[in-house]
């Protein structure tokens, strides 16, 4: 493992994941994991369908707009853009599928919008963190309500 | 990439960022849109104002 980003990111993600799994309820975990994998899906679990569709739609459309601007060549975690891969990590399944389906594409000609495309997709993936936090907020509220009902 | 292209590409991304960053803690979607649009206008104003200032400062530095 020679990539410095992986050396920093892997232990950090492991520590955060350990803390997350030890301090949250099952509903909160499901919402966060599903929301990370599919933007907006966490909201569907807590009954916020409209909110989930709008927020998830915004994230996915922005991500795809970035891919379109850079000729579908901007999602490449290890070959072309290891630094953007840290941002794309938060895009979940969308980033994984994009990286998988565009793995055979190579940059052959100069595209003036390439960097803007990278920015769009990277920012969209990072915005998914906020969407997940919003879904977690609803799940946390529901978990507290359930805990309150059981103690009564 | 021309100035207009940069501006046209900046505006939608800024709008999406503004709307999504306004969501946590707000339950009503109309309120989110209201705050998001306000944040978008304020951010756009300050980015354009800062860009104009930087442009003239750079022009002045280059003329020295």
Backbone of each chain as ProteinMPNN parsed JSONL, in Angstrom:
{"seq_chain_A": "XXXXXXXXXXXXXXXXXXXXXXXXXXXXXXXXXXXXXXXXXXXXXXXXXXXXXXXXXXXXXXXXXXXXXXXXXXXXXXXXXXXXXXXXXXXXXXXXXXXXXXXXXXXXXXXXXXXXXXXXXXXXXXXXXXXXXXXXXXXXXXXXXXXXXXXX", "coords_chain_A": {"N_chain_A": [[0.852, -1.191, 0.0], [1.178, 1.774, -1.189], [0.101, 4.192, -1.709], [-0.3, 7.412, -0.439], [-2.738, 8.572, 0.238], [-4.431, 6.441, 0.729], [-3.158, 5.376, 2.967], [-3.714, 7.283, 4.892], [-6.514, 7.516, 4.715], [-7.716, 4.925, 5.078], [-7.228, 3.926, 7.867], [-8.551, 6.04, 9.178], [-11.211, 5.876, 8.253], [-11.829, 3.349, 9.265], [-11.708, 3.733, 12.079], [-13.729, 5.657, 12.383], [-15.904, 4.191, 11.453], [-16.03, 2.157, 13.352], [-16.686, 3.582, 15.66], [-19.131, 4.587, 14.839], [-20.668, 2.23, 14.535], [-20.798, 1.343, 17.151], [-22.184, 3.204, 18.625], [-24.728, 3.78, 17.671], [-28.254, 3.226, 16.807], [-30.058, 0.404, 15.314], [-31.787, 1.268, 13.28], [-30.758, 3.812, 12.666], [-28.239, 3.073, 11.689], [-28.962, 1.581, 9.42], [-30.219, 3.574, 7.883], [-28.11, 5.4, 7.436], [-26.214, 3.827, 6.049], [-27.678, 2.96, 3.789], [-28.362, 5.459, 2.737], [-25.851, 6.412, 2.121], [-25.026, 4.572, 0.164], [-27.043, 4.795, -1.873], [-27.874, 7.888, -2.924], [-30.249, 9.753, -1.12], [-31.845, 7.583, -0.511], [-31.859, 6.899, 2.146], [-33.687, 8.587, 3.318], [-36.069, 7.535, 2.434], [-36.395, 5.303, 3.999], [-37.103, 6.372, 6.449], [-39.544, 7.415, 5.951], [-39.61, 9.835, 4.553], [-40.26, 10.473, 1.74], [-40.621, 12.363, -0.421], [-38.728, 14.329, 0.191], [-36.384, 12.802, 0.132], [-36.345, 11.981, -2.561], [-36.06, 14.428, -3.899], [-33.64, 15.516, -2.813], [-31.813, 13.403, -3.224], [-32.089, 13.162, -5.982], [-31.046, 15.651, -6.793], [-28.35, 15.357, -6.022], [-27.555, 13.122, -7.59], [-28.063, 14.01, -10.221], [-26.313, 16.201, -10.367], [-23.89, 14.871, -10.058], [-23.886, 13.255, -12.382], [-23.957, 15.268, -14.291], [-21.421, 16.323, -13.965], [-19.919, 14.142, -14.836], [-20.72, 14.098, -17.498], [-19.744, 16.562, -18.399], [-17.022, 16.098, -18.327], [-16.604, 14.209, -20.264], [-17.234, 11.62, -19.359], [-14.99, 10.619, -18.073], [-13.975, 11.165, -15.598], [-14.225, 9.745, -13.21], [-12.218, 7.826, -11.539], [-10.753, 5.945, -9.416], [-8.107, 4.976, -8.778], [-6.357, 5.193, -10.944], [-6.375, 7.722, -12.45], [-7.284, 9.86, -10.8], [-6.523, 9.969, -7.79], [-6.849, 11.779, -5.671], [-9.348, 12.976, -6.03], [-10.799, 10.752, -5.601], [-11.166, 10.44, -2.905], [-13.191, 12.224, -2.349], [-15.148, 11.14, -4.032], [-15.682, 8.804, -2.755], [-17.757, 9.204, -0.981], [-19.937, 9.166, -2.552], [-20.927, 6.675, -2.781], [-22.66, 3.897, -4.095], [-23.187, 5.035, -6.56], [-20.781, 6.279, -7.324], [-19.182, 4.003, -7.383], [-20.366, 2.433, -9.408], [-20.076, 4.205, -11.542], [-17.282, 4.35, -11.738], [-16.773, 1.694, -12.381], [-18.132, 1.262, -14.832], [-16.877, 3.081, -16.502], [-14.265, 2.35, -16.683], [-12.727, 1.554, -18.848], [-12.289, 3.75, -20.367], [-10.186, 6.313, -21.676], [-8.231, 9.322, -21.338], [-7.974, 11.044, -24.193], [-7.993, 13.356, -25.661], [-7.795, 16.966, -25.326], [-9.998, 18.485, -23.084], [-11.752, 21.317, -22.38], [-13.592, 21.543, -20.324], [-13.042, 19.646, -18.493], [-11.901, 19.789, -15.853], [-13.906, 21.201, -14.551], [-15.937, 19.351, -14.67], [-14.852, 17.367, -13.009], [-14.942, 18.765, -10.617], [-17.729, 19.15, -10.299], [-18.689, 16.457, -10.015], [-17.216, 15.64, -7.786], [-18.031, 17.466, -5.805], [-20.755, 16.857, -5.746], [-20.71, 14.25, -4.716], [-19.654, 14.805, -2.194], [-21.694, 16.386, -1.202], [-23.533, 14.483, -0.697], [-22.934, 13.62, 1.844], [-24.114, 15.531, 3.482], [-26.77, 15.082, 2.841], [-27.056, 12.512, 3.867], [-26.61, 13.054, 6.577], [-28.855, 14.585, 7.1], [-30.866, 12.656, 6.743], [-30.132, 10.935, 8.791], [-30.722, 12.522, 10.964], [-33.543, 12.47, 11.012], [-33.873, 9.719, 11.476], [-32.656, 9.461, 13.964], [-34.343, 10.99, 15.536], [-36.671, 9.455, 15.361], [-35.763, 7.093, 16.563], [-35.341, 7.976, 19.165], [-37.96, 8.613, 19.865], [-39.104, 6.041, 19.81], [-37.608, 4.83, 21.845], [-38.474, 6.361, 23.985], [-41.185, 5.632, 24.072], [-40.968, 2.91, 24.801], [-39.842, 3.074, 27.36], [-41.89, 4.311, 28.741]], "CA_chain_A": [[0.0, 0.0, 0.0], [2.095, 2.91, -1.274], [-0.627, 5.434, -1.924], [-0.424, 8.116, 0.85], [-4.154, 8.836, 0.545], [-4.968, 5.22, 1.339], [-2.542, 5.23, 4.291], [-4.441, 8.172, 5.802], [-7.971, 7.324, 4.66], [-8.193, 3.618, 5.563], [-7.391, 3.895, 9.335], [-9.544, 7.038, 9.575], [-12.537, 5.311, 7.97], [-12.04, 2.232, 10.197], [-11.997, 4.29, 13.413], [-15.046, 6.288, 12.33], [-16.906, 3.13, 11.299], [-16.123, 1.473, 14.65], [-17.438, 4.474, 16.553], [-20.505, 4.654, 14.324], [-21.383, 0.982, 14.802], [-20.957, 1.093, 18.585], [-22.967, 4.24, 19.324], [-26.004, 4.093, 16.996], [-29.28, 2.173, 16.791], [-30.119, -0.35, 14.053], [-32.438, 2.109, 12.267], [-29.798, 4.848, 12.268], [-27.205, 2.424, 10.862], [-29.555, 1.243, 8.114], [-30.457, 4.825, 7.157], [-26.828, 5.983, 7.007], [-25.576, 2.97, 5.038], [-28.477, 3.032, 2.559], [-28.224, 6.82, 2.209], [-24.514, 6.52, 1.52], [-24.986, 3.764, -1.057], [-27.901, 5.423, -2.887], [-28.255, 9.202, -2.396], [-31.679, 9.983, -0.912], [-32.558, 6.351, -0.125], [-31.997, 6.89, 3.605], [-34.927, 9.3, 3.644], [-37.213, 6.662, 2.139], [-36.546, 4.403, 5.15], [-37.757, 7.071, 7.56], [-40.829, 7.935, 5.486], [-39.481, 11.165, 3.937], [-40.088, 10.094, 0.337], [-40.462, 13.543, -1.29], [-37.435, 14.944, 0.526], [-35.345, 11.897, -0.359], [-36.292, 12.006, -4.029], [-35.531, 15.731, -4.351], [-32.219, 15.657, -2.446], [-31.056, 12.356, -3.941], [-32.103, 13.544, -7.394], [-30.097, 16.76, -6.979], [-26.981, 14.819, -5.925], [-27.262, 12.242, -8.729], [-28.024, 14.824, -11.451], [-25.054, 16.974, -10.34], [-22.808, 13.906, -10.287], [-23.915, 12.867, -13.796], [-23.59, 16.462, -15.064], [-19.956, 16.363, -13.899], [-19.395, 13.094, -15.723], [-20.994, 14.522, -18.872], [-18.83, 17.667, -18.731], [-15.652, 15.598, -18.519], [-16.676, 13.079, -21.216], [-17.361, 10.37, -18.587], [-13.643, 10.106, -17.783], [-13.452, 11.773, -14.363], [-14.315, 8.868, -12.041], [-11.198, 6.783, -11.649], [-10.175, 6.06, -8.071], [-6.687, 4.685, -8.573], [-5.5, 5.478, -12.098], [-6.225, 9.114, -12.865], [-7.57, 10.894, -9.799], [-6.607, 9.458, -6.417], [-7.281, 12.802, -4.715], [-10.802, 13.11, -6.166], [-11.418, 9.504, -5.133], [-11.56, 10.636, -1.506], [-14.525, 12.847, -2.415], [-16.079, 10.204, -4.689], [-15.979, 7.748, -1.776], [-19.036, 9.502, -0.326], [-21.012, 8.976, -3.533], [-21.416, 5.305, -2.61], [-22.873, 3.013, -5.239], [-23.141, 5.845, -7.789], [-19.366, 6.405, -7.682], [-18.645, 2.67, -7.711], [-20.875, 2.049, -10.729], [-19.455, 5.096, -12.53], [-15.888, 3.915, -11.914], [-16.768, 0.385, -13.026], [-18.567, 1.323, -16.234], [-16.004, 3.945, -17.322], [-12.878, 1.952, -16.437], [-11.997, 1.341, -20.096], [-12.144, 5.02, -21.099], [-8.927, 7.01, -21.423], [-8.21, 10.719, -21.8], [-7.22, 11.063, -25.458], [-7.903, 14.716, -26.192], [-7.98, 18.04, -24.353], [-11.372, 18.936, -22.895], [-11.674, 22.501, -21.494], [-14.531, 21.424, -19.199], [-12.697, 18.449, -17.721], [-11.737, 20.111, -14.424], [-15.226, 21.58, -14.026], [-16.631, 18.071, -14.492], [-14.301, 16.745, -11.786], [-15.466, 19.542, -9.485], [-19.16, 18.851, -10.165], [-18.894, 15.106, -9.469], [-16.636, 15.6, -6.44], [-18.907, 18.221, -4.899], [-22.007, 16.088, -5.617], [-20.46, 13.138, -3.789], [-19.503, 15.385, -0.85], [-23.019, 16.849, -0.752], [-24.266, 13.308, -0.197], [-22.705, 13.551, 3.306], [-25.133, 16.374, 4.111], [-28.051, 14.39, 2.655], [-27.048, 11.397, 4.833], [-26.764, 13.656, 7.913], [-30.26, 14.979, 7.202], [-31.638, 11.416, 6.945], [-29.779, 10.454, 10.136], [-31.457, 13.381, 11.889], [-34.89, 11.902, 11.099], [-33.773, 8.383, 12.089], [-32.334, 9.664, 15.375], [-35.585, 11.462, 16.161], [-37.575, 8.304, 15.454], [-35.199, 6.173, 17.554], [-35.607, 8.548, 20.5], [-39.404, 8.441, 20.11], [-39.314, 4.629, 20.112], [-37.019, 4.579, 23.163], [-39.38, 7.016, 24.936], [-42.393, 4.813, 24.182], [-40.667, 1.666, 25.515], [-39.625, 3.356, 28.785], [-43.199, 4.608, 29.328]], "C_chain_A": [[0.892, 1.247, 0.0], [1.387, 4.24, -1.412], [-0.839, 6.164, -0.588], [-1.869, 8.399, 1.249], [-4.776, 7.624, 1.22], [-4.423, 5.036, 2.755], [-3.28, 6.103, 5.319], [-5.91, 7.781, 5.885], [-8.431, 6.019, 5.309], [-8.298, 3.567, 7.098], [-8.462, 4.858, 9.835], [-10.96, 6.491, 9.401], [-12.84, 4.175, 8.953], [-12.418, 2.722, 11.593], [-13.393, 4.898, 13.45], [-16.154, 5.239, 12.233], [-17.122, 2.399, 12.621], [-16.954, 2.296, 15.631], [-18.911, 4.532, 16.144], [-21.291, 3.399, 14.703], [-21.608, 0.719, 16.291], [-21.878, 2.096, 19.277], [-24.342, 4.505, 18.704], [-26.986, 2.922, 17.078], [-29.317, 1.517, 15.404], [-30.735, 0.499, 12.935], [-31.476, 3.173, 11.747], [-28.716, 4.271, 11.351], [-27.732, 2.128, 9.465], [-29.723, 2.498, 7.254], [-29.146, 5.395, 6.611], [-26.203, 5.139, 5.894], [-26.343, 3.035, 3.709], [-28.363, 4.409, 1.907], [-26.874, 7.048, 1.571], [-24.462, 5.773, 0.183], [-25.797, 4.408, -2.18], [-28.352, 6.778, -2.341], [-29.778, 9.373, -2.295], [-32.44, 8.767, -0.415], [-32.752, 6.263, 1.389], [-33.293, 7.554, 4.049], [-36.146, 8.407, 3.431], [-37.475, 5.718, 3.317], [-37.268, 5.061, 6.321], [-39.039, 7.789, 7.126], [-40.792, 9.313, 4.861], [-39.249, 10.998, 2.437], [-39.795, 11.309, -0.564], [-39.084, 14.19, -1.096], [-36.276, 14.113, -0.033], [-35.201, 11.951, -1.865], [-35.689, 13.312, -4.538], [-34.027, 15.831, -4.063], [-31.349, 14.647, -3.187], [-30.972, 12.678, -5.421], [-31.1, 14.652, -7.686], [-28.651, 16.248, -6.981], [-26.64, 14.005, -7.179], [-27.158, 13.047, -10.032], [-26.724, 15.634, -11.51], [-23.858, 16.072, -10.631], [-22.722, 13.549, -11.776], [-23.547, 14.051, -14.704], [-22.07, 16.612, -15.095], [-19.327, 15.339, -14.823], [-19.564, 13.496, -17.191], [-19.998, 15.606, -19.306], [-17.408, 17.17, -19.008], [-15.632, 14.335, -19.388], [-16.651, 11.717, -20.519], [-15.991, 9.761, -18.226], [-13.104, 10.598, -16.44], [-13.51, 10.861, -13.136], [-13.332, 7.711, -12.223], [-10.385, 6.775, -10.366], [-8.664, 5.851, -7.979], [-5.786, 5.091, -9.745], [-5.264, 6.97, -12.299], [-6.344, 10.111, -11.714], [-7.638, 10.339, -8.378], [-7.116, 10.496, -5.425], [-8.793, 13.019, -4.797], [-11.512, 11.873, -5.635], [-11.861, 9.616, -3.686], [-12.948, 11.271, -1.451], [-15.546, 11.86, -2.986], [-16.503, 9.064, -3.762], [-17.365, 7.947, -1.16], [-20.219, 9.407, -1.285], [-21.586, 7.572, -3.505], [-21.505, 4.524, -3.903], [-22.776, 3.777, -6.564], [-21.686, 5.973, -8.267], [-18.796, 5.058, -8.126], [-19.079, 2.241, -9.113], [-20.227, 2.894, -11.822], [-18.017, 4.662, -12.803], [-15.827, 2.594, -12.671], [-17.085, 0.498, -14.518], [-17.687, 2.218, -17.11], [-14.536, 3.55, -17.193], [-12.059, 1.766, -17.719], [-11.759, 2.63, -20.883], [-10.83, 5.703, -20.711], [-9.013, 8.44, -21.949], [-7.336, 10.78, -23.047], [-7.082, 12.467, -26.042], [-8.231, 15.73, -25.096], [-9.466, 18.45, -24.283], [-11.347, 20.129, -21.933], [-12.579, 22.413, -20.263], [-14.185, 20.263, -18.26], [-12.617, 18.722, -16.211], [-13.065, 20.499, -13.775], [-16.044, 20.311, -13.765], [-16.171, 17.354, -13.24], [-14.874, 17.435, -10.551], [-16.936, 19.212, -9.239], [-19.363, 17.488, -9.499], [-18.375, 15.012, -8.038], [-17.534, 16.296, -5.431], [-20.219, 17.469, -4.686], [-21.832, 14.948, -4.62], [-20.323, 13.66, -2.355], [-20.84, 15.886, -0.303], [-23.858, 15.689, -0.231], [-24.063, 13.134, 1.316], [-23.807, 14.346, 4.021], [-26.509, 15.711, 3.998], [-28.159, 13.23, 3.663], [-27.253, 11.931, 6.252], [-28.224, 14.048, 8.145], [-31.145, 13.748, 7.46], [-31.394, 10.851, 8.344], [-30.55, 11.226, 11.211], [-32.876, 12.84, 12.1], [-34.874, 10.55, 11.812], [-33.513, 8.5, 13.582], [-33.577, 10.091, 16.16], [-36.545, 10.282, 16.377], [-37.072, 7.292, 16.492], [-35.472, 6.67, 18.979], [-37.077, 8.408, 20.875], [-39.71, 7.006, 20.518], [-38.785, 4.291, 21.502], [-37.905, 5.165, 24.26], [-40.645, 6.201, 25.168], [-42.137, 3.539, 24.992], [-40.429, 1.91, 27.005], [-40.933, 3.702, 29.495], [-43.976, 3.31, 29.506]], "O_chain_A": [[1.31, 1.717, 1.058], [1.999, 5.296, -1.252], [-1.481, 5.618, 0.309], [-2.194, 8.462, 2.435], [-5.553, 7.759, 2.166], [-5.147, 4.59, 3.645], [-3.446, 5.706, 6.472], [-6.487, 7.719, 6.97], [-9.436, 6.009, 6.02], [-9.356, 3.2, 7.608], [-9.19, 4.557, 10.78], [-11.801, 6.626, 10.29], [-13.971, 4.047, 9.422], [-13.337, 2.191, 12.216], [-14.148, 4.696, 14.402], [-17.209, 5.379, 12.852], [-18.252, 2.061, 12.973], [-17.812, 1.767, 16.337], [-19.809, 4.526, 16.986], [-22.439, 3.489, 15.14], [-22.506, -0.04, 16.657], [-22.307, 1.858, 20.406], [-25.058, 5.387, 19.18], [-26.607, 1.789, 17.376], [-28.698, 1.999, 14.455], [-30.274, 0.465, 11.794], [-31.389, 3.409, 10.541], [-28.327, 4.896, 10.364], [-27.063, 2.381, 8.463], [-29.415, 2.494, 6.062], [-29.082, 5.822, 5.458], [-25.715, 5.684, 4.904], [-25.74, 3.149, 2.642], [-28.277, 4.52, 0.684], [-26.756, 7.788, 0.594], [-23.923, 6.279, -0.801], [-25.309, 4.552, -3.301], [-29.134, 6.823, -1.391], [-30.499, 9.162, -3.27], [-33.569, 8.9, 0.056], [-33.695, 5.628, 1.861], [-33.916, 7.139, 5.026], [-37.134, 8.509, 4.158], [-38.621, 5.373, 3.602], [-37.959, 4.393, 7.09], [-39.551, 8.655, 7.835], [-41.845, 9.915, 4.654], [-38.182, 11.335, 1.923], [-38.856, 11.292, -1.36], [-38.387, 14.539, -2.049], [-35.321, 14.65, -0.595], [-34.089, 11.966, -2.393], [-34.906, 13.312, -5.488], [-33.239, 16.182, -4.941], [-30.289, 14.989, -3.71], [-29.929, 12.498, -6.048], [-30.391, 14.611, -8.692], [-27.838, 16.645, -7.816], [-25.569, 14.176, -7.761], [-26.272, 12.796, -10.85], [-26.105, 15.743, -12.568], [-22.936, 16.452, -11.353], [-21.639, 13.54, -12.36], [-22.912, 13.873, -15.744], [-21.498, 16.981, -16.12], [-18.339, 15.616, -15.504], [-18.679, 13.269, -18.017], [-19.478, 15.578, -20.421], [-16.685, 17.748, -19.82], [-14.74, 13.497, -19.253], [-16.091, 10.761, -21.057], [-15.859, 8.544, -18.094], [-11.911, 10.466, -16.168], [-12.898, 11.176, -12.115], [-13.589, 6.758, -12.959], [-9.42, 7.53, -10.245], [-8.009, 6.503, -7.165], [-4.589, 5.307, -9.56], [-4.124, 7.435, -12.317], [-5.598, 11.089, -11.654], [-8.73, 10.249, -7.816], [-7.753, 10.136, -4.435], [-9.45, 13.22, -3.776], [-12.684, 11.933, -5.264], [-12.822, 8.965, -3.277], [-13.776, 10.906, -0.617], [-16.666, 11.756, -2.488], [-17.547, 8.442, -3.96], [-18.061, 6.979, -0.855], [-21.37, 9.55, -0.873], [-22.612, 7.304, -4.131], [-20.567, 4.488, -4.699], [-22.332, 3.224, -7.57], [-21.393, 5.801, -9.451], [-18.042, 4.97, -9.094], [-18.272, 1.75, -9.903], [-19.873, 2.387, -12.886], [-17.584, 4.611, -13.955], [-14.942, 2.39, -13.503], [-16.401, -0.09, -15.357], [-17.744, 2.122, -18.336], [-13.653, 4.329, -17.553], [-10.83, 1.816, -17.678], [-11.112, 2.616, -21.93], [-10.423, 5.667, -19.55], [-9.765, 8.73, -22.88], [-6.121, 10.595, -22.978], [-6.169, 12.736, -26.822], [-8.854, 15.404, -24.085], [-10.093, 18.725, -25.306], [-10.958, 19.966, -20.776], [-12.365, 23.119, -19.278], [-14.947, 19.944, -17.347], [-13.186, 17.988, -15.404], [-13.324, 20.176, -12.616], [-16.755, 20.215, -12.765], [-16.98, 16.8, -12.495], [-15.243, 16.785, -9.573], [-17.343, 19.014, -8.094], [-20.117, 17.373, -8.533], [-19.002, 14.389, -7.18], [-17.77, 15.782, -4.337], [-20.743, 17.443, -3.572], [-22.701, 14.708, -3.782], [-20.814, 13.037, -1.414], [-21.092, 15.822, 0.901], [-24.773, 15.88, 0.57], [-24.919, 12.565, 1.993], [-24.359, 13.899, 5.026], [-27.312, 15.765, 4.93], [-29.223, 12.999, 4.238], [-27.984, 11.332, 7.04], [-28.76, 13.869, 9.239], [-32.055, 13.791, 8.289], [-32.312, 10.356, 8.998], [-30.97, 10.665, 12.223], [-33.351, 12.761, 13.233], [-35.738, 10.262, 12.641], [-34.069, 7.743, 14.378], [-33.83, 9.629, 17.272], [-37.147, 10.142, 17.441], [-37.872, 6.702, 17.218], [-35.792, 5.888, 19.874], [-37.416, 8.128, 22.024], [-40.477, 6.77, 21.451], [-39.427, 3.557, 22.253], [-38.075, 4.566, 25.321], [-41.124, 6.084, 26.296], [-42.986, 3.129, 25.783], [-40.767, 1.061, 27.83], [-41.088, 3.434, 30.686], [-45.109, 3.33, 29.987]]}, "seq_chain_B": "XXXXXXXXXXXXXXXXXXXXXXXXXXXXXXXXXXXXXXXXXXXXXXXXXXXXXXXXXXXXXXXX", "coords_chain_B": {"N_chain_B": [[-11.864, 28.385, -21.819], [-14.524, 30.603, -21.598], [-15.46, 33.685, -19.854], [-18.232, 33.798, -19.563], [-18.961, 31.137, -19.86], [-17.705, 30.05, -17.614], [-19.155, 31.343, -15.622], [-21.778, 30.453, -16.123], [-21.438, 27.778, -15.555], [-20.732, 27.874, -12.927], [-22.971, 28.892, -11.544], [-25.274, 26.938, -11.46], [-24.096, 24.887, -9.883], [-23.488, 26.24, -7.55], [-26.068, 26.861, -6.746], [-27.161, 24.31, -6.222], [-25.455, 23.476, -4.138], [-26.102, 25.428, -2.243], [-28.836, 24.91, -1.725], [-28.807, 22.232, -0.755], [-27.095, 22.4, 1.465], [-28.684, 23.802, 3.159], [-30.562, 22.087, 4.158], [-30.254, 20.303, 6.587], [-31.773, 20.238, 9.783], [-33.985, 21.708, 9.071], [-37.393, 21.359, 8.55], [-39.545, 21.981, 6.818], [-39.981, 22.062, 3.347], [-40.368, 24.289, 1.761], [-39.294, 26.287, 3.271], [-36.633, 25.517, 3.227], [-36.017, 25.911, 0.514], [-36.358, 28.68, 0.403], [-34.354, 29.664, 2.169], [-32.163, 28.504, 0.913], [-32.134, 29.74, -1.63], [-31.681, 32.349, -0.836], [-29.149, 32.11, 0.321], [-27.758, 31.346, -1.979], [-27.965, 33.673, -3.577], [-26.61, 35.54, -1.98], [-24.057, 34.336, -1.782], [-23.32, 34.261, -4.508], [-23.243, 37.007, -5.058], [-21.107, 37.861, -3.376], [-18.985, 36.314, -4.368], [-18.784, 37.253, -7.013], [-18.275, 39.956, -6.468], [-15.83, 39.759, -5.052], [-14.261, 38.646, -7.068], [-14.186, 40.719, -8.949], [-12.809, 42.666, -7.481], [-10.361, 41.327, -7.043], [-9.556, 41.099, -9.702], [-9.06, 43.805, -10.454], [-7.082, 44.457, -8.606], [-5.052, 42.688, -9.354], [-4.591, 43.638, -11.926], [-3.593, 46.163, -11.315], [-1.272, 45.428, -9.894], [0.17, 44.193, -11.919], [0.644, 46.357, -13.54], [2.583, 47.783, -12.261]], "CA_chain_B": [[-13.209, 28.579, -21.283], [-14.784, 32.039, -21.484], [-16.028, 34.147, -18.576], [-19.647, 33.427, -19.516], [-19.038, 29.692, -19.62], [-17.362, 29.845, -16.197], [-20.27, 31.841, -14.814], [-22.92, 29.551, -16.321], [-21.161, 26.497, -14.886], [-20.65, 28.114, -11.482], [-24.279, 29.183, -10.957], [-26.065, 25.77, -11.042], [-23.431, 24.167, -8.793], [-23.667, 27.063, -6.353], [-27.473, 26.724, -6.341], [-27.325, 22.973, -5.621], [-24.758, 23.495, -2.845], [-26.87, 26.283, -1.325], [-30.084, 24.238, -1.313], [-28.546, 21.027, 0.054], [-26.519, 22.762, 2.765], [-29.736, 24.381, 4.009], [-31.551, 21.072, 4.581], [-30.26, 19.775, 7.959], [-32.399, 21.064, 10.817], [-35.2, 22.381, 8.58], [-38.37, 20.332, 8.184], [-40.396, 22.416, 5.716], [-39.185, 22.182, 2.127], [-40.471, 25.665, 1.272], [-38.319, 27.06, 4.069], [-35.308, 25.14, 2.704], [-35.832, 26.616, -0.77], [-36.228, 30.109, 0.688], [-33.015, 29.907, 2.716], [-31.193, 28.097, -0.111], [-32.055, 30.791, -2.651], [-31.055, 33.521, -0.221], [-27.718, 31.783, 0.43], [-27.241, 31.356, -3.345], [-27.819, 35.065, -4.023], [-25.551, 36.185, -1.184], [-22.777, 33.741, -2.191], [-23.007, 34.731, -5.868], [-22.87, 38.417, -4.968], [-19.773, 38.005, -2.793], [-17.982, 35.725, -5.28], [-18.602, 38.199, -8.127], [-17.621, 41.164, -5.928], [-14.43, 39.424, -4.754], [-13.574, 38.436, -8.347], [-13.944, 42.046, -9.548], [-11.743, 43.301, -6.686], [-9.1, 40.625, -7.348], [-9.195, 41.46, -11.087], [-8.456, 45.139, -10.496], [-5.829, 44.431, -7.829], [-4.053, 42.022, -10.193], [-4.265, 44.56, -13.013], [-2.756, 47.213, -10.723], [0.034, 44.837, -9.584], [0.876, 43.957, -13.186], [1.023, 47.632, -14.149], [3.67, 48.411, -11.483]], "C_chain_B": [[-13.441, 30.079, -21.047], [-15.392, 32.378, -20.118], [-17.487, 33.707, -18.442], [-19.834, 31.946, -19.261], [-18.741, 29.382, -18.152], [-18.531, 30.211, -15.299], [-21.471, 30.89, -14.913], [-22.697, 28.192, -15.654], [-21.105, 26.66, -13.376], [-22.046, 28.21, -10.861], [-25.093, 27.935, -10.572], [-25.437, 25.002, -9.878], [-23.604, 24.916, -7.479], [-25.096, 26.924, -5.825], [-27.712, 25.379, -5.644], [-26.673, 22.926, -4.238], [-25.582, 24.277, -1.817], [-28.114, 25.562, -0.814], [-29.779, 23.057, -0.385], [-27.955, 21.39, 1.421], [-27.554, 23.384, 3.706], [-30.683, 23.327, 4.582], [-31.455, 20.626, 6.043], [-30.873, 20.745, 8.964], [-33.649, 21.773, 10.364], [-36.167, 21.326, 8.061], [-39.194, 20.7, 6.939], [-39.561, 22.657, 4.457], [-39.235, 23.6, 1.548], [-39.461, 26.566, 1.988], [-36.887, 26.777, 3.576], [-35.023, 25.903, 1.412], [-35.611, 28.103, -0.555], [-34.813, 30.44, 1.188], [-31.929, 29.573, 1.689], [-31.021, 29.175, -1.162], [-31.377, 32.045, -2.106], [-29.53, 33.314, -0.122], [-27.043, 31.85, -0.943], [-26.988, 32.785, -3.823], [-26.678, 35.766, -3.289], [-24.177, 35.666, -1.614], [-22.361, 34.263, -3.561], [-22.542, 36.184, -5.838], [-21.432, 38.563, -4.467], [-18.68, 37.425, -3.68], [-17.705, 36.682, -6.437], [-17.869, 39.449, -7.64], [-16.133, 40.902, -5.662], [-13.634, 39.25, -6.043], [-13.234, 39.776, -9.0], [-12.798, 42.746, -8.815], [-10.392, 42.666, -7.017], [-8.607, 40.991, -8.754], [-8.488, 42.802, -11.128], [-7.157, 45.195, -9.702], [-4.716, 43.801, -8.675], [-3.611, 42.934, -11.341], [-3.322, 45.654, -12.519], [-1.336, 46.669, -10.431], [0.849, 44.654, -10.862], [1.333, 45.251, -13.837], [2.189, 48.298, -13.421], [5.024, 48.2, -12.156]], "O_chain_B": [[-12.646, 30.737, -20.376], [-15.779, 31.5, -19.346], [-17.93, 33.3, -17.368], [-20.746, 31.539, -18.542], [-19.421, 28.57, -17.525], [-18.859, 29.498, -14.351], [-22.098, 30.565, -13.905], [-23.652, 27.535, -15.238], [-21.389, 25.723, -12.63], [-22.282, 27.674, -9.778], [-25.572, 27.872, -9.44], [-26.145, 24.522, -8.992], [-23.835, 24.313, -6.431], [-25.315, 26.876, -4.615], [-28.377, 25.316, -4.611], [-27.255, 22.406, -3.286], [-25.739, 23.848, -0.674], [-28.414, 25.597, 0.379], [-30.422, 22.903, 0.654], [-28.282, 20.755, 2.424], [-27.322, 23.479, 4.911], [-31.526, 23.654, 5.417], [-32.489, 20.568, 6.708], [-30.53, 21.928, 8.989], [-34.328, 22.391, 11.185], [-35.801, 20.495, 7.229], [-39.5, 19.84, 6.113], [-38.558, 23.37, 4.497], [-38.277, 24.059, 0.925], [-38.866, 27.467, 1.397], [-36.048, 27.676, 3.517], [-33.943, 26.465, 1.231], [-34.788, 28.722, -1.23], [-34.167, 31.367, 0.699], [-30.911, 30.26, 1.601], [-29.897, 29.495, -1.549], [-30.611, 32.712, -2.802], [-28.741, 34.206, -0.433], [-25.919, 32.336, -1.073], [-25.941, 33.08, -4.4], [-25.884, 36.488, -3.893], [-23.242, 36.448, -1.792], [-21.213, 34.657, -3.765], [-21.574, 36.551, -6.504], [-20.634, 39.293, -5.055], [-17.577, 37.968, -3.747], [-16.552, 36.903, -6.807], [-16.959, 39.944, -8.306], [-15.283, 41.724, -6.004], [-12.473, 39.652, -6.116], [-12.14, 39.955, -9.535], [-11.924, 43.344, -9.443], [-9.405, 43.366, -7.242], [-7.41, 41.17, -8.977], [-7.439, 42.935, -11.758], [-6.229, 45.907, -10.085], [-3.592, 44.301, -8.714], [-2.431, 42.999, -11.686], [-2.373, 46.028, -13.21], [-0.338, 47.345, -10.683], [2.05, 44.921, -10.893], [2.298, 45.255, -14.602], [2.733, 49.285, -13.917], [6.046, 48.657, -11.644]]}, "name": "protein", "num_of_chains": 2, "seq": "XXXXXXXXXXXXXXXXXXXXXXXXXXXXXXXXXXXXXXXXXXXXXXXXXXXXXXXXXXXXXXXXXXXXXXXXXXXXXXXXXXXXXXXXXXXXXXXXXXXXXXXXXXXXXXXXXXXXXXXXXXXXXXXXXXXXXXXXXXXXXXXXXXXXXXXXXXXXXXXXXXXXXXXXXXXXXXXXXXXXXXXXXXXXXXXXXXXXXXXXXXXXXXXXXXXXXXXX"}
